[in-house]
Amino acid sequence: MARRTKAPEPVDAPRPTALSHERRSEILAAAAGPPGAPVLGPPAPGAPVVNAGGAGTWQSDRRITGLFSADSARNSWLLVQGVGWKQLAATSDGGLLAMTAIGRAARDAGLRVDYREQADGRIYELYAW
């Protein structure tokens, strides 16, 4: 039977240090990613969504219960529980397809969604948690 040996204790192992405000800002800026990257992290259960800098109104902790699309270009809708049908913004084909896919995945898995809608009532940003 092979004999187990104890791993040596680390010597001079780096220890966490407090970050300065400037260093924290640098890290957050680097983590922000390219333009258009998500700007929100998953919220704590029951926590309200904070406006991430975009205009519009955030709706939080919603569920998608249905989807609709017709044979016309850029026409995709989500049925939001307790709200009703919301059209997805059609600013680009890829963006519309991505939000439709996120909505479908959220519906299928019963995930929480948070979304930003503009004055025209359309969803421009969608997160599924």
The first five atom37 places (N, CA, C, CB, O) and aatype in JSON, in Angstrom:
{
  "aatype": [12, 0, 1, 1, 16, 11, 0, 14, 6, 14, 19, 3, 0, 14, 1, 14, 16, 0, 10, 15, 8, 6, 1, 1, 15, 6, 9, 10, 0, 0, 0, 0, 7, 14, 14, 7, 0, 14, 19, 10, 7, 14, 14, 0, 14, 7, 0, 14, 19, 19, 2, 0, 7, 7, 0, 7, 16, 17, 5, 15, 3, 1, 1, 9, 16, 7, 10, 13, 15, 0, 3, 15, 0, 1, 2, 15, 17, 10, 10, 19, 5, 7, 19, 7, 17, 11, 5, 10, 0, 0, 16, 15, 3, 7, 7, 10, 10, 0, 12, 16, 0, 9, 7, 1, 0, 0, 1, 3, 0, 7, 10, 1, 19, 3, 18, 1, 6, 5, 0, 3, 7, 1, 9, 18, 6, 10, 18, 0, 17],
  "atom_mask": [
    [1, 1, 1, 1, 1],
    [1, 1, 1, 1, 1],
    [1, 1, 1, 1, 1],
    [1, 1, 1, 1, 1],
    [1, 1, 1, 1, 1],
    [1, 1, 1, 1, 1],
    [1, 1, 1, 1, 1],
    [1, 1, 1, 1, 1],
    [1, 1, 1, 1, 1],
    [1, 1, 1, 1, 1],
    [1, 1, 1, 1, 1],
    [1, 1, 1, 1, 1],
    [1, 1, 1, 1, 1],
    [1, 1, 1, 1, 1],
    [1, 1, 1, 1, 1],
    [1, 1, 1, 1, 1],
    [1, 1, 1, 1, 1],
    [1, 1, 1, 1, 1],
    [1, 1, 1, 1, 1],
    [1, 1, 1, 1, 1],
    [1, 1, 1, 1, 1],
    [1, 1, 1, 1, 1],
    [1, 1, 1, 1, 1],
    [1, 1, 1, 1, 1],
    [1, 1, 1, 1, 1],
    [1, 1, 1, 1, 1],
    [1, 1, 1, 1, 1],
    [1, 1, 1, 1, 1],
    [1, 1, 1, 1, 1],
    [1, 1, 1, 1, 1],
    [1, 1, 1, 1, 1],
    [1, 1, 1, 1, 1],
    [1, 1, 1, 0, 1],
    [1, 1, 1, 1, 1],
    [1, 1, 1, 1, 1],
    [1, 1, 1, 0, 1],
    [1, 1, 1, 1, 1],
    [1, 1, 1, 1, 1],
    [1, 1, 1, 1, 1],
    [1, 1, 1, 1, 1],
    [1, 1, 1, 0, 1],
    [1, 1, 1, 1, 1],
    [1, 1, 1, 1, 1],
    [1, 1, 1, 1, 1],
    [1, 1, 1, 1, 1],
    [1, 1, 1, 0, 1],
    [1, 1, 1, 1, 1],
    [1, 1, 1, 1, 1],
    [1, 1, 1, 1, 1],
    [1, 1, 1, 1, 1],
    [1, 1, 1, 1, 1],
    [1, 1, 1, 1, 1],
    [1, 1, 1, 0, 1],
    [1, 1, 1, 0, 1],
    [1, 1, 1, 1, 1],
    [1, 1, 1, 0, 1],
    [1, 1, 1, 1, 1],
    [1, 1, 1, 1, 1],
    [1, 1, 1, 1, 1],
    [1, 1, 1, 1, 1],
    [1, 1, 1, 1, 1],
    [1, 1, 1, 1, 1],
    [1, 1, 1, 1, 1],
    [1, 1, 1, 1, 1],
    [1, 1, 1, 1, 1],
    [1, 1, 1, 0, 1],
    [1, 1, 1, 1, 1],
    [1, 1, 1, 1, 1],
    [1, 1, 1, 1, 1],
    [1, 1, 1, 1, 1],
    [1, 1, 1, 1, 1],
    [1, 1, 1, 1, 1],
    [1, 1, 1, 1, 1],
    [1, 1, 1, 1, 1],
    [1, 1, 1, 1, 1],
    [1, 1, 1, 1, 1],
    [1, 1, 1, 1, 1],
    [1, 1, 1, 1, 1],
    [1, 1, 1, 1, 1],
    [1, 1, 1, 1, 1],
    [1, 1, 1, 1, 1],
    [1, 1, 1, 0, 1],
    [1, 1, 1, 1, 1],
    [1, 1, 1, 0, 1],
    [1, 1, 1, 1, 1],
    [1, 1, 1, 1, 1],
    [1, 1, 1, 1, 1],
    [1, 1, 1, 1, 1],
    [1, 1, 1, 1, 1],
    [1, 1, 1, 1, 1],
    [1, 1, 1, 1, 1],
    [1, 1, 1, 1, 1],
    [1, 1, 1, 1, 1],
    [1, 1, 1, 0, 1],
    [1, 1, 1, 0, 1],
    [1, 1, 1, 1, 1],
    [1, 1, 1, 1, 1],
    [1, 1, 1, 1, 1],
    [1, 1, 1, 1, 1],
    [1, 1, 1, 1, 1],
    [1, 1, 1, 1, 1],
    [1, 1, 1, 1, 1],
    [1, 1, 1, 0, 1],
    [1, 1, 1, 1, 1],
    [1, 1, 1, 1, 1],
    [1, 1, 1, 1, 1],
    [1, 1, 1, 1, 1],
    [1, 1, 1, 1, 1],
    [1, 1, 1, 1, 1],
    [1, 1, 1, 0, 1],
    [1, 1, 1, 1, 1],
    [1, 1, 1, 1, 1],
    [1, 1, 1, 1, 1],
    [1, 1, 1, 1, 1],
    [1, 1, 1, 1, 1],
    [1, 1, 1, 1, 1],
    [1, 1, 1, 1, 1],
    [1, 1, 1, 1, 1],
    [1, 1, 1, 1, 1],
    [1, 1, 1, 1, 1],
    [1, 1, 1, 0, 1],
    [1, 1, 1, 1, 1],
    [1, 1, 1, 1, 1],
    [1, 1, 1, 1, 1],
    [1, 1, 1, 1, 1],
    [1, 1, 1, 1, 1],
    [1, 1, 1, 1, 1],
    [1, 1, 1, 1, 1],
    [1, 1, 1, 1, 1]
  ],
  "atom_positions": [
    [[0.83, -1.16, 0.0], [0.0, 0.0, 0.0], [0.89, 1.24, 0.0], [-0.96, -0.01, 1.21], [1.84, 1.33, 0.78]],
    [[0.59, 2.19, -0.87], [1.39, 3.41, -0.96], [1.16, 4.28, 0.27], [1.04, 4.19, -2.25], [0.05, 4.4, 0.78]],
    [[2.2, 4.87, 0.7], [2.12, 5.72, 1.88], [1.85, 7.16, 1.44], [3.42, 5.64, 2.72], [2.52, 7.68, 0.55]],
    [[0.87, 7.8, 2.08], [0.55, 9.19, 1.75], [1.47, 10.12, 2.52], [-0.93, 9.5, 2.07], [1.75, 9.92, 3.7]],
    [[1.91, 11.13, 1.82], [2.72, 12.15, 2.49], [1.94, 13.45, 2.51], [4.1, 12.34, 1.78], [1.18, 13.76, 1.59]],
    [[2.13, 14.18, 3.55], [1.44, 15.46, 3.71], [2.11, 16.5, 2.82], [1.45, 15.9, 5.19], [3.34, 16.58, 2.75]],
    [[1.29, 17.3, 2.15], [1.83, 18.37, 1.32], [2.54, 19.39, 2.2], [0.72, 19.05, 0.49], [2.08, 19.69, 3.3]],
    [[3.63, 19.93, 1.72], [4.35, 20.92, 2.53], [3.52, 22.19, 2.7], [5.71, 21.25, 1.9], [2.77, 22.58, 1.8]],
    [[3.65, 22.81, 3.83], [2.98, 24.08, 4.08], [3.61, 25.15, 3.2], [3.07, 24.47, 5.59], [4.83, 25.2, 3.06]],
    [[2.78, 26.01, 2.61], [3.36, 27.08, 1.77], [4.11, 28.08, 2.65], [2.24, 27.8, 0.96], [3.68, 28.44, 3.74]],
    [[5.22, 28.5, 2.12], [6.04, 29.49, 2.81], [5.93, 30.79, 2.02], [7.53, 29.03, 2.94], [6.03, 30.8, 0.79]],
    [[5.71, 31.87, 2.73], [5.59, 33.18, 2.08], [4.49, 33.19, 1.01], [6.93, 33.57, 1.45], [4.65, 33.79, -0.05]],
    [[3.39, 32.54, 1.3], [2.26, 32.54, 0.36], [1.65, 33.94, 0.3], [1.19, 31.49, 0.78], [1.54, 34.61, 1.32]],
    [[1.26, 34.37, -0.89], [0.66, 35.7, -0.98], [-0.63, 35.77, -0.17], [0.39, 36.07, -2.46], [-1.39, 34.8, -0.12]],
    [[-0.86, 36.87, 0.44], [-2.06, 37.08, 1.24], [-2.91, 38.16, 0.59], [-1.69, 37.46, 2.71], [-2.38, 39.08, -0.04]],
    [[-4.24, 38.05, 0.74], [-5.09, 39.11, 0.19], [-4.79, 40.44, 0.87], [-6.58, 38.74, 0.37], [-4.48, 40.51, 2.06]],
    [[-4.89, 41.49, 0.08], [-4.68, 42.83, 0.63], [-5.88, 43.7, 0.26], [-3.36, 43.45, 0.11], [-6.59, 43.41, -0.7]],
    [[-6.08, 44.73, 1.01], [-7.16, 45.66, 0.7], [-6.83, 46.4, -0.59], [-7.4, 46.66, 1.87], [-5.69, 46.79, -0.82]],
    [[-7.84, 46.59, -1.42], [-7.64, 47.32, -2.67], [-7.88, 48.8, -2.46], [-8.56, 46.77, -3.77], [-8.79, 49.21, -1.74]],
    [[-7.07, 49.58, -3.1], [-7.31, 51.03, -3.08], [-8.49, 51.31, -4.01], [-6.03, 51.83, -3.52], [-8.85, 50.49, -4.85]],
    [[-9.07, 52.47, -3.85], [-10.19, 52.87, -4.71], [-9.75, 52.89, -6.18], [-10.74, 54.25, -4.29], [-10.5, 52.47, -7.06]],
    [[-8.54, 53.39, -6.43], [-8.04, 53.48, -7.8], [-7.86, 52.09, -8.41], [-6.7, 54.25, -7.82], [-8.23, 51.86, -9.56]],
    [[-7.28, 51.16, -7.63], [-7.04, 49.8, -8.15], [-8.36, 49.09, -8.4], [-6.18, 48.98, -7.16], [-8.51, 48.37, -9.39]],
    [[-9.32, 49.28, -7.51], [-10.64, 48.68, -7.69], [-11.28, 49.2, -8.97], [-11.56, 48.97, -6.48], [-11.87, 48.44, -9.74]],
    [[-11.17, 50.51, -9.22], [-11.71, 51.1, -10.44], [-11.05, 50.52, -11.68], [-11.53, 52.62, -10.42], [-11.72, 50.27, -12.68]],
    [[-9.73, 50.31, -11.61], [-9.0, 49.72, -12.74], [-9.5, 48.3, -13.03], [-7.49, 49.7, -12.46], [-9.73, 47.94, -14.18]],
    [[-9.67, 47.52, -11.98], [-10.13, 46.13, -12.13], [-11.54, 46.1, -12.72], [-10.1, 45.39, -10.78], [-11.81, 45.32, -13.63]],
    [[-12.42, 46.94, -12.2], [-13.8, 46.98, -12.7], [-13.85, 47.45, -14.15], [-14.66, 47.88, -11.83], [-14.64, 46.93, -14.94]],
    [[-13.02, 48.41, -14.5], [-12.99, 48.9, -15.88], [-12.51, 47.8, -16.82], [-12.09, 50.14, -16.0], [-13.05, 47.63, -17.91]],
    [[-11.5, 47.05, -16.4], [-10.98, 45.95, -17.22], [-12.01, 44.84, -17.36], [-9.69, 45.41, -16.63], [-12.08, 44.19, -18.41]],
    [[-12.8, 44.6, -16.32], [-13.79, 43.53, -16.34], [-15.04, 43.91, -17.11], [-14.17, 43.15, -14.94], [-15.85, 43.05, -17.46]],
    [[-15.2, 45.2, -17.39], [-16.42, 45.65, -18.07], [-16.52, 45.07, -19.47], [-16.45, 47.17, -18.14], [-17.62, 44.92, -20.0]],
    [[-15.4, 44.76, -20.07], [-15.43, 44.14, -21.39], [-15.66, 45.16, -22.48], [0.0, 0.0, 0.0], [-15.64, 46.37, -22.25]],
    [[-15.87, 44.66, -23.67], [-16.05, 45.54, -24.83], [-17.4, 46.23, -24.79], [-15.91, 44.74, -26.13], [-18.28, 45.84, -24.02]],
    [[-17.57, 47.26, -25.6], [-18.87, 47.93, -25.66], [-19.97, 46.92, -25.99], [-18.86, 49.08, -26.71], [-19.8, 46.06, -26.85]],
    [[-21.09, 47.03, -25.29], [-22.19, 46.11, -25.51], [-22.16, 44.91, -24.6], [0.0, 0.0, 0.0], [-23.1, 44.11, -24.6]],
    [[-21.08, 44.75, -23.81], [-20.99, 43.61, -22.89], [-21.98, 43.82, -21.74], [-19.54, 43.44, -22.35], [-22.33, 44.96, -21.44]],
    [[-22.42, 42.75, -21.09], [-23.34, 42.89, -19.96], [-22.73, 43.78, -18.89], [-23.69, 41.51, -19.37], [-21.53, 43.74, -18.64]],
    [[-23.58, 44.56, -18.26], [-23.1, 45.47, -17.23], [-23.66, 45.12, -15.85], [-23.46, 46.89, -17.58], [-23.29, 45.75, -14.86]],
    [[-24.52, 44.16, -15.78], [-25.09, 43.76, -14.5], [-24.57, 42.39, -14.09], [-26.62, 43.75, -14.56], [-24.28, 41.55, -14.94]],
    [[-24.44, 42.19, -12.81], [-24.14, 40.88, -12.27], [-25.42, 40.31, -11.68], [0.0, 0.0, 0.0], [-26.37, 41.06, -11.44]],
    [[-25.47, 39.02, -11.44], [-26.68, 38.45, -10.86], [-27.01, 39.11, -9.52], [-26.51, 36.94, -10.67], [-26.16, 39.2, -8.64]],
    [[-28.25, 39.58, -9.37], [-28.62, 40.21, -8.11], [-28.89, 39.18, -7.03], [-29.86, 41.09, -8.3], [-29.15, 38.01, -7.32]],
    [[-28.83, 39.62, -5.8], [-29.21, 38.75, -4.68], [-30.71, 38.49, -4.77], [-28.82, 39.39, -3.3], [-31.44, 39.35, -5.26]],
    [[-31.17, 37.33, -4.32], [-32.61, 37.05, -4.38], [-33.41, 38.16, -3.71], [-32.93, 35.7, -3.73], [-33.15, 38.53, -2.56]],
    [[-34.39, 38.67, -4.44], [-35.26, 39.71, -3.91], [-34.7, 41.12, -4.0], [0.0, 0.0, 0.0], [-35.38, 42.08, -3.65]],
    [[-33.46, 41.26, -4.47], [-32.86, 42.59, -4.58], [-33.38, 43.3, -5.81], [-31.32, 42.5, -4.62], [-33.57, 42.67, -6.85]],
    [[-33.6, 44.6, -5.73], [-34.06, 45.34, -6.92], [-32.92, 45.5, -7.91], [-34.63, 46.73, -6.54], [-31.75, 45.49, -7.52]],
    [[-33.25, 45.65, -9.17], [-32.25, 45.88, -10.2], [-31.96, 47.37, -10.24], [-32.72, 45.35, -11.6], [-32.87, 48.2, -10.22]],
    [[-30.68, 47.7, -10.3], [-30.27, 49.09, -10.35], [-30.03, 49.46, -11.81], [-28.99, 49.34, -9.49], [-29.47, 48.66, -12.56]],
    [[-30.45, 50.65, -12.22], [-30.24, 51.09, -13.58], [-28.76, 51.05, -13.9], [-30.81, 52.51, -13.8], [-27.94, 51.64, -13.18]],
    [[-28.41, 50.36, -14.97], [-27.0, 50.18, -15.33], [-26.5, 51.28, -16.25], [-26.81, 48.83, -16.0], [-25.48, 51.1, -16.91]],
    [[-27.18, 52.39, -16.29], [-26.7, 53.51, -17.08], [-27.48, 53.75, -18.34], [0.0, 0.0, 0.0], [-27.34, 54.8, -18.96]],
    [[-28.32, 52.8, -18.75], [-29.12, 53.0, -19.94], [-30.41, 53.72, -19.6], [0.0, 0.0, 0.0], [-30.9, 53.65, -18.47]],
    [[-30.94, 54.41, -20.59], [-32.23, 55.07, -20.38], [-33.31, 54.0, -20.38], [-32.51, 56.16, -21.47], [-33.1, 52.91, -20.91]],
    [[-34.43, 54.3, -19.81], [-35.52, 53.34, -19.8], [-35.83, 52.89, -18.39], [0.0, 0.0, 0.0], [-35.27, 53.41, -17.42]],
    [[-36.71, 51.93, -18.31], [-37.17, 51.43, -17.02], [-36.81, 49.96, -16.89], [-38.69, 51.64, -16.85], [-37.04, 49.18, -17.81]],
    [[-36.25, 49.6, -15.75], [-35.92, 48.21, -15.48], [-37.09, 47.52, -14.8], [-34.66, 48.1, -14.62], [-37.7, 48.07, -13.88]],
    [[-37.4, 46.33, -15.27], [-38.37, 45.45, -14.63], [-37.57, 44.26, -14.1], [-39.52, 44.99, -15.64], [-36.77, 43.68, -14.83]],
    [[-37.78, 43.91, -12.85], [-36.96, 42.85, -12.28], [-37.81, 41.71, -11.75], [-36.09, 43.39, -11.17], [-39.0, 41.86, -11.45]],
    [[-37.15, 40.55, -11.64], [-37.74, 39.33, -11.09], [-39.03, 38.95, -11.78], [-37.98, 39.5, -9.61], [-40.05, 38.7, -11.13]],
    [[-38.99, 38.89, -13.09], [-40.14, 38.49, -13.91], [-39.91, 37.09, -14.47], [-40.39, 39.5, -15.06], [-38.8, 36.57, -14.42]],
    [[-40.95, 36.51, -15.0], [-40.87, 35.19, -15.65], [-41.47, 35.29, -17.05], [-41.61, 34.09, -14.8], [-42.46, 35.99, -17.27]],
    [[-40.85, 34.58, -17.97], [-41.36, 34.5, -19.34], [-42.24, 33.26, -19.42], [-40.19, 34.43, -20.39], [-41.81, 32.16, -19.08]],
    [[-43.47, 33.44, -19.87], [-44.39, 32.31, -19.95], [-44.79, 31.96, -21.38], [-45.63, 32.6, -19.14], [-45.46, 30.95, -21.61]],
    [[-44.4, 32.79, -22.35], [-44.74, 32.48, -23.73], [-43.89, 33.28, -24.7], [0.0, 0.0, 0.0], [-43.26, 34.27, -24.34]],
    [[-43.9, 32.83, -25.95], [-43.18, 33.51, -27.02], [-44.09, 33.59, -28.24], [-41.85, 32.78, -27.36], [-44.96, 32.75, -28.43]],
    [[-43.88, 34.61, -29.05], [-44.64, 34.75, -30.29], [-43.74, 35.36, -31.35], [-45.91, 35.62, -30.07], [-42.94, 36.25, -31.08]],
    [[-43.9, 34.86, -32.57], [-43.23, 35.44, -33.72], [-44.12, 35.2, -34.93], [-41.8, 34.84, -33.94], [-44.85, 34.21, -34.99]],
    [[-44.06, 36.1, -35.87], [-44.85, 35.96, -37.09], [-43.92, 35.99, -38.29], [-45.93, 37.09, -37.2], [-42.7, 36.13, -38.14]],
    [[-44.49, 35.84, -39.46], [-43.67, 35.76, -40.67], [-43.22, 37.12, -41.19], [-44.43, 35.03, -41.75], [-42.81, 37.24, -42.34]],
    [[-43.29, 38.13, -40.37], [-42.78, 39.44, -40.77], [-41.39, 39.63, -40.16], [-43.75, 40.58, -40.33], [-41.05, 39.02, -39.15]],
    [[-40.6, 40.48, -40.79], [-39.22, 40.69, -40.34], [-39.16, 41.34, -38.97], [-38.46, 41.54, -41.35], [-39.94, 42.24, -38.66]],
    [[-38.24, 40.88, -38.16], [-37.95, 41.47, -36.85], [-39.21, 41.65, -36.0], [-37.27, 42.83, -37.03], [-39.52, 42.75, -35.55]],
    [[-39.91, 40.55, -35.79], [-41.16, 40.59, -35.04], [-41.17, 39.46, -34.02], [-42.39, 40.48, -36.0], [-41.66, 38.37, -34.31]],
    [[-40.64, 39.72, -32.85], [-40.55, 38.71, -31.8], [-41.08, 39.3, -30.5], [-39.09, 38.2, -31.63], [-40.76, 40.44, -30.15]],
    [[-41.88, 38.51, -29.78], [-42.53, 38.97, -28.56], [-42.35, 37.97, -27.44], [-44.02, 39.22, -28.81], [-42.25, 36.76, -27.68]],
    [[-42.3, 38.47, -26.2], [-42.25, 37.63, -25.01], [-43.49, 37.91, -24.18], [-40.95, 37.88, -24.18], [-43.9, 39.07, -24.03]],
    [[-44.1, 36.85, -23.62], [-45.21, 37.02, -22.69], [-44.62, 37.03, -21.29], [-46.28, 35.88, -22.86], [-44.11, 36.01, -20.81]],
    [[-44.68, 38.19, -20.63], [-44.11, 38.36, -19.3], [-45.23, 38.18, -18.28], [-43.43, 39.77, -19.16], [-46.25, 38.87, -18.32]],
    [[-45.02, 37.24, -17.38], [-46.04, 36.93, -16.36], [-46.39, 38.2, -15.57], [-45.54, 35.81, -15.41], [-45.5, 38.88, -15.05]],
    [[-47.67, 38.5, -15.48], [-48.15, 39.65, -14.72], [-48.04, 40.97, -15.46], [0.0, 0.0, 0.0], [-48.49, 42.0, -14.95]],
    [[-47.45, 40.95, -16.65], [-47.27, 42.19, -17.43], [-48.03, 42.11, -18.75], [-45.78, 42.46, -17.69], [-48.79, 43.02, -19.09]],
    [[-47.82, 41.03, -19.49], [-48.43, 40.87, -20.81], [-47.37, 40.75, -21.89], [0.0, 0.0, 0.0], [-46.2, 40.52, -21.6]],
    [[-47.79, 40.9, -23.13], [-46.89, 40.75, -24.26], [-45.98, 41.97, -24.38], [-47.68, 40.55, -25.56], [-46.45, 43.11, -24.32]],
    [[-44.68, 41.72, -24.55], [-43.69, 42.78, -24.74], [-42.9, 42.45, -26.0], [-42.74, 42.91, -23.49], [-42.37, 41.35, -26.15]],
    [[-42.84, 43.42, -26.9], [-42.08, 43.21, -28.13], [-40.59, 43.46, -27.87], [-42.6, 44.15, -29.26], [-40.21, 44.37, -27.13]],
    [[-39.77, 42.63, -28.49], [-38.33, 42.81, -28.38], [-37.88, 43.86, -29.39], [-37.58, 41.46, -28.61], [-38.35, 43.88, -30.52]],
    [[-36.97, 44.73, -28.97], [-36.45, 45.76, -29.86], [-35.73, 45.1, -31.03], [-35.49, 46.71, -29.1], [-35.02, 44.11, -30.85]],
    [[-35.94, 45.64, -32.19], [-35.37, 45.05, -33.41], [-34.29, 45.95, -33.98], [-36.47, 44.8, -34.46], [-34.31, 46.29, -35.16]],
    [[-33.35, 46.34, -33.14], [-32.28, 47.22, -33.62], [-31.28, 46.48, -34.5], [-31.55, 47.84, -32.44], [-30.58, 47.1, -35.3]],
    [[-31.22, 45.15, -34.37], [-30.4, 44.34, -35.27], [-30.96, 42.92, -35.29], [-28.89, 44.34, -34.82], [-31.59, 42.48, -34.33]],
    [[-30.73, 42.22, -36.39], [-31.19, 40.84, -36.48], [-30.54, 39.96, -35.43], [-30.92, 40.28, -37.87], [-31.2, 39.13, -34.8]],
    [[-29.22, 40.13, -35.25], [-28.5, 39.31, -34.27], [-28.96, 39.57, -32.85], [0.0, 0.0, 0.0], [-29.12, 38.63, -32.07]],
    [[-29.17, 40.83, -32.51], [-29.65, 41.17, -31.17], [-31.03, 40.61, -30.91], [0.0, 0.0, 0.0], [-31.31, 40.11, -29.82]],
    [[-31.91, 40.7, -31.91], [-33.26, 40.17, -31.77], [-33.23, 38.66, -31.6], [-34.12, 40.56, -32.98], [-33.95, 38.11, -30.77]],
    [[-32.41, 38.0, -32.38], [-32.29, 36.54, -32.27], [-31.74, 36.15, -30.91], [-31.38, 35.99, -33.38], [-32.23, 35.19, -30.29]],
    [[-30.72, 36.87, -30.42], [-30.13, 36.56, -29.12], [-31.14, 36.75, -27.99], [-28.9, 37.44, -28.87], [-31.25, 35.89, -27.12]],
    [[-31.89, 37.86, -28.0], [-32.88, 38.08, -26.94], [-34.01, 37.06, -27.02], [-33.45, 39.51, -27.02], [-34.53, 36.64, -25.99]],
    [[-34.39, 36.67, -28.23], [-35.42, 35.63, -28.37], [-34.92, 34.31, -27.79], [-35.81, 35.45, -29.86], [-35.67, 33.61, -27.1]],
    [[-33.66, 33.97, -28.06], [-33.08, 32.73, -27.52], [-32.98, 32.79, -26.0], [-31.69, 32.48, -28.13], [-33.27, 31.79, -25.33]],
    [[-32.59, 33.92, -25.45], [-32.53, 34.08, -23.99], [-33.93, 33.93, -23.4], [-31.91, 35.45, -23.6], [-34.11, 33.26, -22.39]],
    [[-34.91, 34.56, -24.03], [-36.29, 34.45, -23.56], [-36.8, 33.01, -23.6], [0.0, 0.0, 0.0], [-37.48, 32.57, -22.68]],
    [[-36.47, 32.28, -24.67], [-36.9, 30.89, -24.77], [-36.25, 30.04, -23.69], [-36.56, 30.32, -26.15], [-36.91, 29.21, -23.05]],
    [[-34.95, 30.24, -23.48], [-34.25, 29.48, -22.44], [-34.81, 29.8, -21.06], [-32.74, 29.79, -22.48], [-34.97, 28.91, -20.23]],
    [[-35.12, 31.07, -20.82], [-35.69, 31.48, -19.53], [-37.07, 30.86, -19.34], [-35.78, 33.02, -19.44], [-37.42, 30.42, -18.24]],
    [[-37.86, 30.83, -20.39], [-39.18, 30.23, -20.3], [-39.08, 28.73, -20.02], [-39.97, 30.46, -21.59], [-39.77, 28.21, -19.14]],
    [[-38.23, 28.05, -20.75], [-38.1, 26.6, -20.61], [-37.61, 26.19, -19.22], [-37.16, 26.06, -21.66], [-38.04, 25.18, -18.68]],
    [[-36.69, 27.0, -18.64], [-36.11, 26.66, -17.35], [-36.79, 27.37, -16.18], [-34.63, 26.99, -17.35], [-36.44, 27.13, -15.03]],
    [[-37.76, 28.23, -16.47], [-38.42, 28.98, -15.4], [-37.51, 29.96, -14.7], [0.0, 0.0, 0.0], [-37.67, 30.22, -13.51]],
    [[-36.56, 30.52, -15.44], [-35.58, 31.43, -14.85], [-36.14, 32.81, -14.6], [-34.37, 31.53, -15.75], [-37.08, 33.26, -15.26]],
    [[-35.55, 33.48, -13.63], [-35.85, 34.89, -13.38], [-35.28, 35.7, -14.54], [-35.27, 35.37, -12.0], [-34.18, 35.42, -15.0]],
    [[-36.02, 36.7, -15.0], [-35.49, 37.64, -15.99], [-35.64, 39.06, -15.47], [-36.21, 37.47, -17.35], [-36.58, 39.39, -14.76]],
    [[-34.7, 39.88, -15.85], [-34.74, 41.32, -15.63], [-34.6, 41.94, -17.01], [-33.61, 41.82, -14.61], [-33.79, 41.48, -17.81]],
    [[-35.37, 42.98, -17.3], [-35.27, 43.59, -18.61], [-35.44, 45.1, -18.52], [-36.3, 43.0, -19.55], [-36.03, 45.63, -17.58]],
    [[-34.9, 45.77, -19.55], [-35.01, 47.22, -19.66], [-35.9, 47.53, -20.85], [-33.62, 47.89, -19.82], [-35.66, 47.07, -21.97]],
    [[-36.94, 48.32, -20.59], [-37.8, 48.73, -21.68], [-37.72, 50.24, -21.85], [-39.25, 48.29, -21.44], [-37.51, 50.97, -20.89]],
    [[-37.89, 50.68, -23.07], [-37.87, 52.1, -23.39], [-39.31, 52.63, -23.4], [-37.18, 52.34, -24.76], [-40.26, 51.9, -23.16]],
    [[-39.43, 53.93, -23.69], [-40.74, 54.59, -23.72], [-41.66, 53.96, -24.77], [-40.56, 56.08, -24.0], [-42.89, 54.05, -24.65]],
    [[-41.1, 53.33, -25.8], [-41.94, 52.7, -26.83], [-42.49, 51.35, -26.38], [-41.14, 52.52, -28.1], [-43.23, 50.7, -27.12]],
    [[-42.14, 50.91, -25.13], [-42.67, 49.67, -24.59], [-41.92, 48.42, -25.0], [0.0, 0.0, 0.0], [-42.3, 47.32, -24.59]],
    [[-40.87, 48.56, -25.81], [-40.11, 47.4, -26.26], [-38.97, 47.09, -25.3], [-39.56, 47.63, -27.68], [-38.46, 47.97, -24.61]],
    [[-38.58, 45.82, -25.29], [-37.45, 45.36, -24.46], [-36.16, 45.56, -25.25], [-37.63, 43.86, -24.03], [-36.03, 45.06, -26.38]],
    [[-35.21, 46.28, -24.66], [-33.93, 46.56, -25.3], [-32.77, 45.81, -24.68], [-33.65, 48.02, -25.26], [-31.71, 45.7, -25.28]],
    [[-32.96, 45.3, -23.47], [-31.9, 44.58, -22.78], [-32.56, 43.52, -21.92], [-31.0, 45.55, -21.91], [-33.56, 43.8, -21.25]],
    [[-32.02, 42.31, -21.93], [-32.65, 41.18, -21.25], [-31.6, 40.32, -20.57], [-33.49, 40.33, -22.24], [-30.62, 39.9, -21.2]],
    [[-31.8, 40.07, -19.29], [-30.92, 39.19, -18.51], [-31.75, 38.02, -17.98], [-30.22, 39.97, -17.34], [-32.89, 38.22, -17.54]],
    [[-31.2, 36.84, -18.02], [-31.84, 35.66, -17.42], [-30.9, 35.12, -16.36], [-32.17, 34.56, -18.5], [-29.7, 34.99, -16.61]],
    [[-31.41, 34.8, -15.18], [-30.58, 34.37, -14.06], [-30.96, 32.95, -13.66], [-30.73, 35.32, -12.87], [-30.37, 32.4, -12.73]]
  ]
}
